[in-house]
Amino acid sequence: MVSPLRAIARIVVYLAVTLPLMPLQALALAFGWRLAVSLPVFYHRLCCRIFGFDVKVRGNRSSARPTLFIANHASYIDIVILASVIPGSFIAKAEVASWPLFGTLARLQRTVFVERRGRAARAQRETIRDRLEQRGNLVLFAEGTTSDGLRVMPFKSALFSAAKAGDADVPVPIQPVSLAYTGLDGMPLGRTLKPFVAWYGDMSMASHAFALLGLGKITIEVLFHPVVRYDSFASRRALSDHCRAVVADGVSTANAGRGGDWQGANEAAPVPVS
């Protein structure tokens, strides 16, 4: 099932594409070109083709800028998948910045790095709010870590308040997003095969990535849920619990093979921001 030759070939092609585009993205950021937003989407869509990822999008992505997207997290490749369909940046744990190559790629996509410590939460909320006020979309993995791809763990709510109404008194749209790995070469990706794509616990990233890249075509479903706003909920925790519930329902539906019949995301009409 895992082909070392396929993995090596994909790594070679990936590097051949990535290394020349990195200085172009750096220039786009330095000069404020619009390319700095569109190039990462193009690049990650190209990566999906290289890696054999068949991404199926259901529902309507919010067209408002900014939007705070709240997603579940099963693997490092979640970033490739979501960046191929969402023009924006990610909120990631601080240690990602030091990862070889991927730390540089994260900075080139203007990733907001955060410490998972309570005393830093207030300053980090302000950093995230500043980015949102610059009309930049952000993606938050609210679990704070990766799961086994079968379940969605409790969401951490500390950073949700960055979407509260700011000086302009306009709350940022929040859109929950479910991401599920559902197929391998046209066959259902069941419980026994999920560890080939989900990266969690004490798994080695290098060996896991090599095995994953040696697989065939992987089907991934991305479900966009109805947009909500911070001030529609009684508390930050209530908002977090709502997002977690709809994301978990979407993951469960997709994993059960019912994603194609799921209608909930079709209610997610784009929400304009004045």
N, C-alpha and C positions, 0 to 999 in steps of 0.2 A: 504493500500500500504506500509506503514511503520510498520515494526514489531519490537516492543521493545525487544522481546526475541531474535530475530535474531541479533539485535544490541549488546545486552549484550554478547551473545555467541561469536560474532566476536571480541569484545574488550578483552574478557578473553583469547581467542586463540592468539590474536595479542600480548598481554603482555607476554604470556607464551613463545612465539617465540622470542620476542624482547629482553627481559631482559637477557636471557642467552647469546645472541649473542653480546651484547654491550661490555662486557669485552674482548671477542675474537677479535673484531674489534680494540679495544684499544691496545691490544697486537700486532696485525698486524701492526698498525701504529707505535708503539714504536720501533719495530724491523725492520721496512722497508720490511715486507713480501709482496709478490705479492698478497697475500690474501686480503690485504687492498683495492685493486681495484676490485677484483672479488666478494668478499663477499657482498658488498652493492648491486650489481646487483642481485645476488642470493636471498638476503634478500627481496628486493623490488618485485621481481617476486613472492616470497612466499606470501608477503603481498597482492599482486593483487589477488591471489587465495583465501586468507582468506576473503578479502573484496568483492569478487564477481565481480572483474573488468575483462572484456574481452577486452584485448588490441590487436587491429589490426594494424599492421605496414605496411605502404605502402612506396615504394621507397627504396633507398639504403642509409644507414647511412655511413657517411665518416669513413673510417678506419684509416685515418691519425691521428697521435698523435703528437702534440695536435690539436684539432679542437675546435673552439668557436661556440657553437650551440645557435641560437637565436630563442626563442620560445614565443608564446603568453601565457597569464596567466589568468586562470579563477578560480582556486581554490587551496587550500593548497594541495590537492591530486594530483595536476599536478606533484609534486616532486616524488611521489610514481610511477606514470606512467612513467615519463621520465627516472627515475633512474633504472627502470626495463629493459630499452632498450639501455641506454647510459652509458658506464663505465666512470665515471667522477664525478665532483663536481659541486656545484651550486654557483651562485652569489646571495646573499640574503640581504635584508635590515637588518640593524644592530640590530633592536629590536628582530628579530627571535632568536638571541643568548640567550636571557633571558627567552624564553618560557620554561615552565616546560616540561621535557622529550624531546620535539622536538628540543629544543636548543642543548641539549647534542647529540642527534642523528645527528643534522646538523654539529656539530663540529667533530663528528666521521667520517663524510663523507668529511671532510676538506673543508667545505663551506667557501667561501670568503664573509665576511660581509662588507657591504658598507653603508655609510651615504648618504642619498639623498639630499646632500647640494652641491651647486656649488663650494664652496671653497675647498671641500675635493676631488673633482673629479680627480685632477692631481695625488695626492698620491695614490688614489684607482686604477687609470689606471696602475700605476707602480706595485702595488701589484698583479693585475690581469696579467700583462705582465710577472712578475716573475714566477707566477704559470704556465703560458703557456710555458715559456722557460724551465720549468722542465718537459715538455711533458705531462702535465695533461690536459685532456679535461675539459671544463667548459661550463655550461649552463647558459645563461643570459635571464631573463624575461624582455624584452626591454620596455614593457609598464610601468614598475615601480610600478604597482599595479595590482589588479585583475579586470576582466571585468565580464559582465553578461553571457559570454559564447556564445553569439550570434554575437558579433562584436569584432573587434580588434582595440584597441585605438591607438593613435599616439605613435610611438616609441621614446624613449629618446636616443639620439645618443652619449652622453658624453663618455660612456665606450667602444664604438666601436673601438676607436683608439688604444686600447690595442692590437689589432690584426695586427697593422702595422708591417712592417719589422723591426726587432730588430738588435742586433749586428751581427747576422748571415746573415742579409739581406734577410731573407726568411719570407714573410708574412704568418700569420697563416690562414689556411682554415676556412671559415665561412660558416656554413650551417643553413639556415632558417628551422624551424620546425613548422608545424601546429598541434595543439592538439585540438580535438573536441569531446565532449560527445554527442553521437548520438543515443543511444538506451537504453531502460530499459525493461528487460525481453522479448527481441525480438521485441519490439514495438518502433517506432520512439520517440526520446526524444525531444518533441516540445517545443515551447516557454513557455508554462505554467508550464512545468516540469523542465526546465533548472535551476530554483533557488534551486532545491533539490541538485544539484551538484556544481553549480557555487557559490562562496562565495565572496560577494562584499558589498560595502556600509557599513551599520552599523549592519550587521548580527552578531549574537553571534556565535563564533566558536563552543563552547561546544554543544549548542542545534542543530546547523547545522550539526555537525559531527555525533551526535547521530541519527538524522533523516536519514542522508545519509547511515550510516551503517545498518539501518533497511530496506533499499531497497533491491530489488532482484539483478539480474545480470545487471550491467551497461556496455554498450559497449562504448569503447573509440577508436578513430582513431588517429594514429600518422602518419603524412605525412612528409617524408624527402624530401626537395627540392634540386635542384642542388646547388652544392658548389660554392661559389664565393670567391674572394680575395679583400682585402682592396684597393690595388693599381689598381684595374680595374675600379674604380669609381673616378669621379672628386673631390668629397668631402666626408667627413664623413656623412653629411646629405643625400647625394645622395645614399650612401650605406644603410643608415638606412631606407630611403624611399623605396628602392628596397626590402629590407627584409620584411618590413611591408606589401608591396603590395602582395608579393607571399604568405606570411603567412596568410593574410586576405583572399586571394582567396582560399587557401586550407581549411580554416575554413568554409567559405561559401559553398564550394563544398561538404564537409563532412556533414555539417548540412542539406544540401538539399537532402542528401541521395544518392549522386553521387560519394562518395569516392571510391567505388569499381571499378568504370569505369575511374577514374582519371589517366591520363598517365604522367602528368608532373614530378612526383617524380622519375619515372623510368630513367630519364636522369641524376640523381644524382650519377654518378659513383664515387667510392672512389678516393680521391686525395692523392697521396703520398707526404710526406715532406722529403726533402733531409737532 
